[in-house]
């Protein structure tokens, strides 16, 4: 079959890869569309915690395709070395979901992964309550923009979007952001901006310096009053890893730090939210821009700069 082939640390190249053979409780999928998510690049570079080995492989963690019976599905749980950037892939039985007719292949391939990151983080990790205030740290990226929409759909009373792209920040007001915090300001001013109000939940796609600045703003309280409780859910590390976390920051606050990702959320939870995400996407209540490119141009697509809020989708 034709596929994108990558050796860890290298740019994927289009070429021939052996067809997958289904084992027990596995299904072959004819791939129709697969998106280039940040996690895909991280795994291919050997930087993600789920990466491992130095063999050539087909990248891609999920996609849209056809099963042997012709049903169109969203699928994941691919078995290495077979990812989704290929004409054929392989999935574990039970790890695919039939798609609504009104949801295009490219939209389905692009939206589930980033929307699921915030949906699971808000419901299963932060346990968001109706009316609570949510800060999205890294809101101008694709996942962050969806997180703003998801937080509103799940009942947040106020959503604050924090990001570097000021033009995109203003556009986020139309997607549900009540307030915006530009990250491209001095550390002193950013601390003041973060400290202007309490947050019940923080969904963090950045880590690194922005999180350290936020922690400075949320901590250092005196004994005069109890600090507000804040649940910070770590989802991505676009601004770097690791951070410096002074012990006093935790003792002087009610800051709770947790993660959301593979290993911290159950498979049952994932399949419980997927139909809800699909329904909202089909209704237009969750929006994402897609840019389609042929799989044969994967090397160009890998290096292409994509506007914030858009996701590049490969089509075999």
N, C-alpha and C positions, 0 to 999 in steps of 0.2 A: 504494500500500500504506500501511497504518498503521505508524507508526514513532515512536521517540523522536528528536527533532531538536535539535541543540545548535549554537550559535555559540560558539566558544572563549571561555571565561570565564563563560558563562551556564549556568543550570540547564536541563537538557533538557526539552523540552515535547512532549507527544503531539500528533501531527498527521499530515498526508498528505505522503508523500515519493515521488518517482518510482520505479517498480519498477526493479530492477537488470536489466541485459541482459548475458547471458554472452558473453564474448569467447572467443578461442581458448584452449583448455586451461583453461576456467573452468566452474564448475557453479553453478546456482541451488540454494539450500537453503531449504526451508520451515522456519522456526525454531520449535522447540518450547520452548526454555528458554535463557536467557543470564544469567550472573551479573554483578553489579556488583563488579568487582575494584578494588583501589586504583589499579592502573595505568590503568584505564578513566577514572577521575576525573582522574588526572594528565594524561592525553592530552587529555581534553576541556577542561581548564583551560589547556592550552598549556604545561604545566610539564615534561612528560616529554621526554626527548631524541628520541623518535620523533615528537613532535608537529610539525606544520608547516601553514602556511596559515591563512587566516582565513575560509574558506568554511563554510557550514552543512553539517553531516554527521550521520550516524547513529553514535552511539558503540557500543562493544562490541567486544572483541577475539576472542572465541571463543564457542562455544555448542553446543547439541545440536539437530539437525534432521533432516529427511527429504530425501533426494535424489530425483531424478525417478523412479528405479526403486523408490521406497518404502523403501529401506534407511535405518535409523536410525544416525546417525553423530555423532561429536564432530568439530568442524571449527574451523579458524582460517584465517589468511592471507587475511583479507578485504581487498577493494580499496576504498580511500577513493573516494567518501565513504560507502560502504556498510559499516556495522558490523553487529553482531548484535542490536541492540535494535530489531527490526523483525519484521514478518510474513515477510519474505523477506530473504535475504542472498546473498552470492556468495563463492565460495572457489575457490582454484586447485586443479586436479585433482592428486590426490596429497596434499592437505592435509586429508584427512578420514580418519577411522578408524571402522569398524563397532563398535558397542557390544554388550556382552554383554546378554542379555535381562534378567538379574537386577539390572542397574544402572539405577535410576530416572533420568529426564531431569534433574531438579533436582540430584541428587547428582553426576551426570556433569558438568553445566554448572558446578557450584561447585568441584569438587575438583581438576580437572586443572591449572588454572593455578597455584594456590598449592602443590600437592604437587610439581609439576614444578620450581618455583623452588628448593626445597631438594634435590630428587633430583639435578638437574643440577649444582648447586653442590657437592654432596658427592662425586659420582662423577667428573665431568669436570673440575672446577676444583680442588677440594681433593685429589682422588684419595684419598679416605678408605680407610684400611687397617683390617682387622678388629681390634677391641680398642682402638682409639684413643678419646681423650676429646674430646667435642664440646661446645662452648658455643653455645647458641642465644640470640642477643641480640635481644630482642623476641619472646619465646616466648609471650606471652599473647594475641597477635593470631591471626587465623585461619591465616595462613601459618606463623607461629611454632609454633603447636600442631601443625600437620601436620609441620613440620620435626622436632619431637621424635619423632614416630612414625616418620618416614622414617629418621632417624638410627639408631634402634634396629633397624629392619628391615634396614638396610644393614650392620649389624654393629658399630656403635659399642659400645665396652666400657662407657663411662660417658657419660651425657648430662646436662648442666647447663642448666637453664632459667633465663633472666634476664628479668624483666619487671616492670611496675608494679602489675598487678592481683594482689594477694596471694591472693585467693580462687581465681582461675584458676590461679595457680602451684601451689597445693596439689592442684588437680584434675589437673594435668599429671603428677603422680606415677603416677596410674593409666594414663596413656598412654605411660609409659616414662621419665619424668624421674627421674634418680637423686638429684639435688640441685637446690635452687632458690635463686636470688639475687634478692631484692627490689631494684628499682632506685630506689625512693622512700626512700632514706636519704642521709645527708650524703655529700658527695664524698669526704671522708676515709675514712669507713667503707666506702664502695663500693670505693675503691681497695684497701683491706685485703681485702674479700671477693673481689674479682677476683684478687688476688695470692696467695690461699691455696693455689692449685694451678696447675700448668701445663695448657695446652690444646693439643692437636694441631691442632684445627680450630675456627674460629669462623665461624658463619653469622650475618651481621648484617643485620637488617631495619630498623635504626634510624638509623645514622650519627650525625652531630651530637655533642652533648655526651656521650652514653653511650659512644661509640667513643673519644672523646678521653680519657675517664676510664679505659677499658680499656687504652688504649695506655700511659697513665701507669703502670698497674699492671704491665704486661708489659715495660717498658723501664727504662733507667737502670742496667743491670747493670755491675758492675766487671769488671776483667780477671782476677779470681781464678778464674772458671769460665765455661764457655761457656753461654750462655742456651739454654733449650729452644726448638726450632723451633715456630712457630705460623703456620698458614696461615689468614689472615682473608679470607673471601669476602664481598664486599659485594653485597647483593641488593636492599635497599630503603633509603629515606631518610625514614622516618616522623618522625624527631626533628630533621630539618633538614639543610641543605646550604649551604655547605661546612664543612670542619673545618680546624683548625690542626694541622699536622703538623711538629713540630720535627725537623730533620735528625738531631739526636742520638738521637732515639727509634729511628731505623733503625740507626744505627751501634752502639748499645749493646744490640742485640737480634738475634734471628733471626726477626723478624716479617716475613712476606710478605703483602702486601696485593694482592688481585686482585678482579675483579668477575665477576658471572655474570648474563647477560641476553642480549637480542638483539644479535648481533654478536660475542659472546664464546663462544657455544656453537653448534655446527653444527646444521643442520636434521636431518641424519642422526641426531645424538645425541638430539634431541627425539623423533623417531619410534621410536627404539629403546627409550626409557623409557616411552612412553605405554602400550603394552600391559601392562607390568609394573605401572604405577600402577592401571590399570583392573582387573587381576586382584586386586590387594590390596584395592581399594575394594569390589569385588563380594564378596570374602570377609569383609569387615568388619574387615580389619586396618589400614585407613586410615579414619578417621572424621571427618566434618564435619557440622555442623548447618546446615540450610537453612531459609530463610524465603521463601516464595513470595508474590509480589505480581503483579497484572495489569500488563502493559506500559502500559496506559492510565493507571496511577497512577505513572508514572516520576518525575514531579516530586516527589511525596511520598516515594517510595522513595529518591531521590537524597539527601534530607536526613535520612532516618531513621537514628536511632542503633541500631546492631545490636550485640547482646552479643558479647563476645570469643569467638572460636571458631565463630561463625556467619557465613554468607554469604547475602546477599539475592539471590534469583533472580527475574528477570522472565519472565513467561509471556505470550506474545501471545494 
